[in-house]
Amino acid sequence: MIQGLLDRLFGRYETPLAELDARHALAGLLVRIAKADGHYDAAEIARIDRILRAAYGLDAVAAAKLRAEAERLESAAPPDGRFAEAVRERTGGDERRAILVSLWRVMLADGHEGARQKAYLALTADRLGLSPDDRAAAEAEARAHPDPAP
């Protein structure tokens, strides 16, 4: 009983992130940015599914399944940057910049740009190894083209 309490207080996490693949890592990042402001709505879910469809050539069912798996991973994962680290380890700079555009697109999906989402996005950009110029370019791209190309 005491050990369980200590684990909850000090952050011992039992999470299946050790074998995280790039698809689940990206989907987890997208879910986490959507939830960063304390709510997760249909517009954000739809945007995530469209991004996953475009990024991986998935049909609607496969994209929704991947997102649902990522939702479970995200809810169990510690807030320690493992999604971003998994993405950084498995992608190149151009792909990471495209991911940042996707994160911006999800953040903008519900029409609210909360301080917590912006802070999470900035931290994630740092963890992805992206510069302030990359961040500015990603934001401009997401605002100009809110949905990914089919």
VMD Tcl script that draws the C-alpha trace (Angstrom):
set ca {
  {0.00 0.00 0.00}
  {2.74 2.47 0.94}
  {4.77 1.64 -2.16}
  {1.73 2.28 -4.35}
  {1.24 5.68 -2.78}
  {4.91 6.57 -3.23}
  {4.78 5.45 -6.84}
  {1.78 7.70 -7.49}
  {3.35 10.64 -5.70}
  {6.78 10.42 -7.27}
  {5.89 9.38 -10.77}
  {6.73 5.77 -11.36}
  {5.00 5.04 -14.64}
  {4.09 1.72 -16.09}
  {3.60 2.60 -19.73}
  {4.13 0.75 -23.01}
  {6.35 3.45 -24.54}
  {9.54 1.39 -24.73}
  {8.53 -0.11 -28.06}
  {6.79 3.00 -29.33}
  {6.84 3.25 -33.12}
  {6.91 6.52 -35.04}
  {3.21 6.36 -35.98}
  {2.06 5.96 -32.41}
  {4.54 8.56 -31.21}
  {3.25 11.13 -33.70}
  {-0.37 10.26 -32.94}
  {0.39 10.55 -29.22}
  {1.88 14.00 -29.72}
  {-1.19 15.09 -31.66}
  {-3.53 13.82 -28.96}
  {-1.45 15.41 -26.21}
  {-1.42 18.85 -27.88}
  {-5.20 18.61 -28.34}
  {-5.70 17.78 -24.66}
  {-3.17 20.31 -23.36}
  {-5.83 22.97 -22.83}
  {-8.02 20.71 -20.73}
  {-10.59 19.78 -23.34}
  {-10.60 17.46 -26.33}
  {-13.34 18.07 -28.84}
  {-14.71 16.72 -32.10}
  {-12.90 19.32 -34.24}
  {-9.55 18.29 -32.78}
  {-10.33 14.59 -33.18}
  {-11.35 15.09 -36.82}
  {-8.20 17.12 -37.51}
  {-6.00 14.42 -35.95}
  {-7.66 11.75 -38.07}
  {-7.16 13.81 -41.25}
  {-3.50 14.37 -40.40}
  {-2.94 10.65 -39.76}
  {-4.72 9.76 -43.00}
  {-2.56 12.17 -45.00}
  {0.69 11.28 -43.23}
  {0.37 7.51 -43.54}
  {-2.07 6.95 -46.41}
  {-4.65 5.42 -44.09}
  {-8.35 5.04 -44.64}
  {-10.77 6.63 -42.16}
  {-11.14 3.48 -40.05}
  {-7.39 2.84 -39.78}
  {-6.73 6.48 -38.86}
  {-9.41 6.40 -36.16}
  {-7.98 3.15 -34.80}
  {-4.47 4.61 -34.65}
  {-5.80 7.71 -32.88}
  {-7.74 5.58 -30.39}
  {-4.58 3.59 -29.61}
  {-2.67 6.84 -29.19}
  {-5.35 8.16 -26.84}
  {-4.80 5.15 -24.59}
  {-1.01 5.56 -24.75}
  {-1.23 9.29 -24.10}
  {-3.44 8.86 -21.05}
  {-0.98 6.36 -19.53}
  {2.22 8.16 -20.52}
  {4.19 10.43 -18.24}
  {4.53 14.08 -19.23}
  {8.25 13.67 -19.70}
  {8.73 14.08 -23.44}
  {8.85 10.42 -24.48}
  {6.56 10.99 -27.46}
  {8.78 13.79 -28.75}
  {11.93 11.78 -28.09}
  {10.52 8.79 -29.98}
  {9.62 11.02 -32.92}
  {13.02 12.75 -32.90}
  {14.86 9.42 -32.86}
  {12.85 8.08 -35.78}
  {12.57 11.09 -38.10}
  {14.72 13.58 -39.95}
  {14.64 17.36 -39.69}
  {12.20 17.91 -42.57}
  {9.80 15.35 -41.10}
  {10.04 16.97 -37.66}
  {9.23 20.37 -39.17}
  {6.17 18.83 -40.87}
  {5.16 17.31 -37.53}
  {5.35 20.75 -35.95}
  {2.98 22.05 -38.64}
  {0.62 19.19 -37.75}
  {0.80 20.07 -34.06}
  {-0.11 23.67 -34.88}
  {-3.00 22.45 -37.05}
  {-4.42 20.42 -34.18}
  {-3.97 23.28 -31.73}
  {-5.86 25.62 -34.07}
  {-8.64 23.11 -34.84}
  {-11.02 24.18 -32.07}
  {-10.50 27.90 -32.52}
  {-8.82 28.30 -29.13}
  {-5.13 28.99 -28.65}
  {-4.59 28.42 -24.96}
  {-1.43 29.29 -23.07}
  {-0.97 25.66 -21.97}
  {-1.19 24.40 -25.54}
  {1.28 27.02 -26.74}
  {3.67 26.16 -23.89}
  {3.42 22.45 -24.68}
  {3.98 23.14 -28.36}
  {7.09 25.23 -27.64}
  {8.49 22.56 -25.32}
  {7.79 19.86 -27.89}
  {9.50 21.89 -30.62}
  {12.56 22.14 -28.39}
  {12.47 18.40 -27.72}
  {12.21 17.79 -31.46}
  {15.35 19.88 -31.95}
  {13.61 22.62 -33.93}
  {14.64 26.27 -33.95}
  {12.54 29.38 -33.30}
  {12.60 29.98 -37.07}
  {11.20 26.47 -37.61}
  {8.45 27.25 -35.08}
  {7.52 30.49 -36.82}
  {7.45 28.82 -40.23}
  {5.31 25.95 -38.89}
  {2.82 28.35 -37.36}
  {2.58 30.36 -40.60}
  {2.05 27.18 -42.65}
  {-0.64 25.87 -40.29}
  {-2.50 29.16 -40.30}
  {-2.33 29.44 -44.10}
  {-3.33 25.81 -44.71}
  {-5.20 24.44 -41.65}
  {-5.91 21.02 -43.14}
  {-3.28 18.68 -44.56}
  {-3.15 18.04 -48.25}
  {-4.98 14.81 -49.17}
}
mol new
graphics top color blue
foreach p $ca { graphics top sphere $p radius 0.5 }
foreach p [lrange $ca 0 end-1] q [lrange $ca 1 end] { graphics top cylinder $p $q radius 0.2 }
display resetview
